[in-house]
Every structure is written in C-alpha cells, then in structure tokens.
Amino acid sequence: MSDTPNPIQIQKYLSGIDYPVSKDDLVENAKKQGAPDDVVEALQKLDGDSFDAPTDVSKGIGQE
C-alpha cells in the first residue's frame, strides 16, 4: 500500500547523528549519506521538530 521505507532502511542513513537532533538536521544528514528520495521524503514528513533518540525517528516513520 505505502512505499514508505522501513525504519531500518532509514536508520542506515542516519549514522553519526548526535541526539537530540532537529528534523532539518536529520534530513540534511540523510542527504549527505546518499539517502534516496523516498527516505528523505519520509524524514521530511515526520511530525515534530526534534527527536531525542533513533527510536523516536523510527516510531514517527511507523505512524505514516
């Protein structure tokens, strides 16, 4: 139904991030890591402006 990448795919592009982190920094880091457009778009759609841990990002992705 949805083409949203799974949280494991997304975490692959977030290595080296120091939490807490802003959504803008997540998106920027993913782009620098060579994330495909679907990963970048999923990060841009996340609710909230900052995330305290990788699990927060994964939960946000899973809610779409």
NORPE-V621814 format. One line per field, one symbol per residue. phi: phi as a letter, one per 40 degrees, with the letter a starting at -180 (. if undefined). psi: psi as a letter, one per 40 degrees, with the letter a starting at -180 (. if undefined). A space follows every 50 residues. Layout:
phi=???
psi=???
//
This chain:
phi=.bccccdccccdcbcgccccaccdcccccccccgccdccccccccdcgba bcadcccccccccc
psi=diehiiddddddeeiehhiiiiddddddddddefiiddddddddeiiiei heiddddddddee.
//
